[in-house]
Amino acid sequence: MAKLKTFSLILFIILLFFFISCIKPPKQKTISLRVAFWGDIKEIEIIKKSVARFEKENTEIEVKLERLPAGDPYTEKILTMIAGGNPVDVMFVNAERFYNYAARGILLQLNDFIKKDNFPIDKFYKRIIQKFSIGDTIYVLPRDIAPVCVVYYNKHLFDEAGLPYPANDWTWDDLVKYGQALTKKNPDGSMTFGFADDWTIWDAFVLSKGGKYVDDLKNPKKCLLDSKEAIEGLQFRQDLIYKYKIMPSPSQLTAMGGVGSADMFMQGKVGMFFSGIWKTPFFREIKKFDWDCTIFPKPKDGKNGFLCSGGGYAILKTTKYPEQAWKLLTFLSGDEGQRDLARTGLAQPAIIEIAKSKDFLDGKPPKSKDFLLTAADAGDFMPDSLKWEEALSSYLYPALDKIWAGEKKPEDVIPAAVKQINRLLAEDKKN
């Protein structure tokens, strides 16, 4: 009996070692990809979830997210890291700043990956692929397309004022009419404004009147913002502030303690709020009133004009792991990544089929956003020029600031700014 017990114990130990040897240990993280991006709290949550899923499916790859400030600081940090020999592997890129990176030669072309994997690039909106290309060479795999044409409206305030909700064919005259009916002084002395924009979205006013940024978006030689149409568009935005008084002036916003217009909308202090679809996750937290959205209105003699943007991921030329970086791109900007993004309401997918699916058109607020499907084929992207950002910050924005402050009329300051912008564009063509 003792011998049997001993034999059983030995057999158990042998079998235990056998099973242990058969269990494969998890793959070690042998590759680390650094990814630069920017975004608010909601966007950070989304990308972290997507990256966690990617790492689970690709156990040998570790993804290190590096959130940077948006705008000029983002570009400056990216270029500084490259100059210092410490670049990231992958970076998020938006349409406005794409050319600034691609023309400097810091991005890896994606055509070879697309051809090798037979990647279905045709499923993306053609316009966003073209924007993220120089000639036939693609440098960014789009994650989203972003027509800046969304006017959110407070249904409660419209009902209270006895107004119909704005339809997709509404006009600038309607905007003024509704705005005046919604603007009022409250018992506590605060103001409720009829209309406000997320930032100074001057583009839509110019483009709706038939104005243009430049003569050729892909090869700009001349700025056209001093045209009659452009001047009239800028004048209308100034009139919303000082003539019709339906929009807060810069000084009024400052006097309110720097409260953003998005916060004002959420507080019920703005009837119509102009931005992009990315405000949706925040506005879905509103409990006090119902809301929806429509497209930015057009003048009687114009069209629905607006800036078109979008974003995606690019691989830096300096990466040691191009194949793994491409795999990450196809995950974040692929079907799964875009469906995840669409379900949050944060962005309009760059893949047409997903933009048209229930993942994006989910019936949740805003319920009327289907106009974005056709808007994605309209609107103007910013011009491709290494000098355009300098043109805006050094000459156009200072001129616009004087207009919005009520100090000058557009015709007083825009022509001089355009003259300087044309000088910069000429310098760009010489280099």
Secondary structure, DSSP 8 states (H G I E B T S, - for coil): -HHHHHHHHHHHHHHHHHHHHHS-------EEEEEEE---HHHHHHHHHHHHHHHHHSTTEEEEEEE--SSHHHHHHHHHHHHTT---SEEEEETTTHHHHHTTT-B---HHHHHHTT--GGGB-HHHHHHTEETTEE--EEEEEEES-EEEEEHHHHHHTT-----TT-BHHHHHHHHHHH-EE-TTS-EEEEEEESS---HHHHHHTT--SBS-SSS---B-TTSHHHHHHHHHHHHHHHTS--S--HHHHHHTTS--HHHHHHTT-EEEEEE-GGGHHHHTT--SS-EEEEE--B-TTS----BEEEEEEEEBTT-S-HHHHHHHHHHHSSHHHHHHHHHHTS-EESBHHHHTSTTTS-SSSSTTGGGHHHHTTSSB-----TTHHHHIIIIIHHHHHHHHTTSS-HHHHHHHHHHHHHHHHHHHHH-
